[in-house]
Amino acid sequence: MYSAIAANKRNTVIIIGLFVALIGGLAYAWGYYSGQGSSAIMIIGFVAIYGLIQYYAAASLAVAMSGAIEIQKSDNPRLWRVVENLAIREGMPMPKVYIIPDEAPNAFATGRDPKHAVVAATSGLLAIMDDQELEGVMAHEMGHVKNYDILVSTIVFGLISAIGILADFAMRMAFWSNMGRRRDDNGLGAALLLVGVVGSIIAFLIGPLINAAVSRQREYLADATSAEITRYPDGLASALQKLGEYGRPM
């Protein structure tokens, strides 16, 4: 398990390197064909800033989009104590705890590292789970944070989104270039169209496929982490069975 955690951290560096090289190549092509080499620096700067925003704001965005409400121990002692005991058991900082007012049973974790972790559960999950099942689910979610799964997902999502935005810019610029009257713009329009098509394929096809390919491995690792933390894998197994029976979309 510890080797898998180390592999997640290593994969983060590899993913960043590959995406930076890819974005650099697209930026160079853009600058070369447009005749404005300085635009490559602007593009890379945009992607870097966008990635940093995702890195620091992803947790807040996830909480806001889900409608989650932060709680303290007095608001829901049961959920708070489950999370607190898991954090103490693993020597992790106490994450922020949220409840989502939704009847659909679900839970999620976010945060770039254990020091900035957030765990959330829906009111529907709390209603149908007994204490051992709830502990198994929350241990699974905290396992994602402990294993740095959230960091990998956040970085991949941010970089793919940035490439998608750049591809959209290139496609729009190609359209307006082709609408112009100057013939010398035709080569530029074709080049921008090529950059836009390649970027779109990466952002909307290859990127999600790569993310989906590693997602299952991360879920299995979180299951194993839950069993290790709780020392009671039957709790998570029973919870997953209930989720399969009662689950409905949020």
C-alpha positions in Angstrom: 0.0 0.0 0.0 2.8 2.4 0.8 4.4 1.7 -2.5 1.1 2.6 -4.2 1.0 5.9 -2.3 4.5 6.6 -3.4 3.5 5.7 -7.0 0.7 8.2 -6.8 3.1 10.9 -5.9 5.5 9.8 -8.6 2.7 9.7 -11.2 1.7 13.3 -10.3 5.2 14.4 -11.3 5.1 12.4 -14.5 1.7 13.6 -15.4 2.7 17.2 -14.8 5.8 16.7 -16.9 3.9 15.2 -19.8 1.2 17.8 -19.9 3.7 20.6 -19.6 5.6 19.2 -22.6 2.4 18.8 -24.5 1.2 22.3 -23.8 4.6 23.6 -24.6 4.4 21.9 -28.0 1.0 23.3 -28.7 2.1 26.8 -27.6 5.2 26.6 -29.9 3.1 25.5 -32.8 0.7 28.4 -32.2 3.5 30.9 -31.9 5.4 29.5 -35.0 2.4 29.5 -37.4 1.0 32.8 -36.1 4.4 34.5 -36.4 4.1 35.6 -32.8 6.6 33.6 -30.9 5.9 35.5 -27.7 2.4 34.1 -27.6 3.8 30.8 -26.5 5.0 32.4 -23.3 1.6 33.9 -22.7 -0.1 30.5 -23.3 2.2 28.7 -20.9 1.7 31.4 -18.4 -2.1 31.1 -18.7 -2.0 27.4 -18.2 0.3 27.8 -15.2 -2.0 30.3 -13.6 -5.1 28.3 -14.4 -3.5 25.2 -12.9 -2.5 27.0 -9.7 -6.1 28.3 -9.3 -7.4 24.7 -9.6 -4.8 23.5 -7.2 -5.8 25.9 -4.5 -9.5 26.4 -5.2 -10.6 22.9 -6.2 -11.8 21.9 -2.7 -13.8 25.1 -2.2 -15.4 24.8 -5.6 -16.4 21.1 -4.9 -18.0 22.1 -1.6 -19.8 25.0 -3.1 -21.1 23.0 -6.1 -22.4 20.2 -3.8 -24.2 22.6 -1.5 -22.4 21.1 1.5 -22.7 22.7 4.9 -19.7 22.7 7.3 -20.5 21.2 10.7 -18.9 21.2 14.1 -19.1 18.4 16.7 -22.3 19.7 18.3 -24.1 19.8 14.9 -23.7 16.0 14.3 -21.7 14.3 17.0 -22.1 10.9 15.2 -20.4 11.9 11.9 -17.9 14.1 13.7 -16.7 11.4 16.0 -16.4 8.8 13.2 -14.1 11.2 11.2 -12.2 12.3 14.3 -11.5 8.7 15.4 -10.3 7.8 11.9 -8.0 10.9 11.8 -6.5 10.1 15.3 -6.0 6.4 14.3 -4.1 7.3 11.2 -2.2 10.3 12.7 -3.8 12.6 10.1 -5.0 16.2 10.7 -8.7 16.5 11.5 -10.3 17.3 8.1 -13.2 19.8 7.8 -16.5 17.9 7.9 -19.5 18.7 5.8 -23.1 17.4 5.4 -24.9 17.6 2.1 -28.7 18.0 2.5 -29.6 15.3 -0.1 -31.5 12.1 0.3 -29.3 10.2 -2.1 -26.7 8.3 -0.1 -23.3 9.5 -1.1 -20.0 10.9 0.2 -16.8 12.5 -1.2 -13.5 13.8 -0.1 -11.4 16.6 -1.5 -8.3 18.6 -0.6 -4.8 18.7 -2.1 -3.2 17.1 0.9 -4.1 15.8 4.4 -3.6 19.2 5.9 -6.3 20.7 3.6 -8.7 17.8 3.5 -12.5 18.0 3.4 -14.9 15.1 3.8 -18.6 15.2 3.2 -21.5 12.9 3.5 -25.1 13.3 2.5 -28.0 13.2 4.9 -29.2 10.2 3.0 -26.0 8.3 3.7 -26.2 9.1 7.4 -29.8 7.9 7.5 -29.2 4.4 6.0 -25.8 3.5 7.4 -25.1 2.0 10.8 -22.0 3.1 12.7 -19.6 0.4 11.3 -20.8 1.0 7.7 -20.5 4.8 8.1 -17.0 4.3 9.5 -16.1 2.1 6.5 -17.3 4.7 4.0 -15.6 7.7 5.7 -12.4 5.7 6.0 -12.6 5.0 2.2 -13.0 8.8 1.6 -10.1 9.7 3.9 -8.1 7.0 2.2 -8.3 9.0 -1.0 -6.8 12.0 0.8 -4.1 9.9 2.5 -3.1 8.3 -0.8 -3.0 11.7 -2.6 -5.6 10.5 -5.1 -7.3 13.9 -4.9 -4.0 15.7 -5.7 -3.6 13.6 -8.9 -7.2 14.1 -9.9 -7.1 17.9 -9.3 -3.9 18.3 -11.3 -5.1 16.2 -14.2 -8.5 18.0 -14.3 -6.9 21.4 -14.2 -4.5 20.7 -17.0 -7.1 19.0 -19.2 -9.4 22.0 -18.7 -6.7 24.4 -19.6 -6.0 22.5 -22.8 -9.7 22.5 -23.6 -9.9 26.3 -23.2 -6.8 26.8 -25.4 -8.4 24.5 -28.0 -11.5 26.5 -28.0 -9.6 29.8 -28.4 -7.7 28.3 -31.3 -10.8 27.1 -33.1 -12.5 30.5 -32.7 -9.4 32.3 -34.0 -9.2 29.9 -36.9 -12.9 30.6 -37.8 -12.4 34.3 -37.8 -9.1 34.0 -39.7 -10.8 32.0 -42.4 -13.6 34.6 -42.5 -11.1 37.3 -43.3 -10.2 38.5 -46.7 -6.5 38.3 -46.7 -5.1 35.2 -48.4 -2.0 35.2 -46.2 -4.2 34.4 -43.3 -5.2 31.0 -44.7 -2.1 29.3 -43.5 -2.6 30.7 -40.1 -6.2 29.6 -40.0 -5.3 26.1 -41.0 -2.6 25.9 -38.3 -4.9 27.3 -35.6 -7.6 24.8 -36.7 -5.0 22.0 -36.4 -4.0 23.1 -32.9 -7.7 23.4 -31.9 -8.5 19.9 -33.2 -5.5 18.3 -31.5 -6.2 20.1 -28.2 -9.9 19.1 -28.4 -9.0 15.5 -28.9 -6.7 15.6 -25.9 -9.1 17.5 -23.6 -12.3 15.7 -24.5 -11.2 12.2 -25.5 -7.8 11.1 -24.4 -7.7 13.0 -21.1 -11.0 11.5 -19.7 -9.9 8.0 -20.9 -6.6 8.3 -19.0 -8.4 9.5 -15.9 -11.0 6.7 -16.1 -8.2 4.1 -16.5 -6.5 5.1 -13.3 -9.7 5.8 -11.4 -10.6 2.2 -10.7 -7.1 1.5 -9.3 -7.5 4.5 -7.0 -10.9 3.2 -5.8 -9.5 -0.3 -5.0 -6.6 1.4 -3.1 -9.1 3.4 -1.1 -11.1 0.3 -0.3 -7.9 -1.4 0.9 -7.0 1.7 3.0 -10.4 1.6 4.6 -10.0 -2.0 5.6 -6.6 -1.3 7.0 -7.8 1.7 9.0 -11.0 0.1 10.4 -9.7 -3.4 10.7 -13.2 -4.4 9.7 -13.7 -4.8 6.0 -17.2 -6.1 6.4 -18.4 -2.7 7.4 -17.4 -1.2 4.0 -18.7 -4.3 2.2 -22.1 -3.9 3.8 -22.1 -0.2 3.1 -21.4 -0.8 -0.6 -24.2 -3.3 -0.7 -26.6 -0.8 0.7 -25.4 1.9 -1.7 -26.1 -0.5 -4.6 -29.6 -1.1 -3.3 -30.6 2.4 -2.3 -28.3 4.5 -4.5 -29.9 7.2 -6.7 -28.4 10.1 -8.4 -27.7 13.3 -6.5 
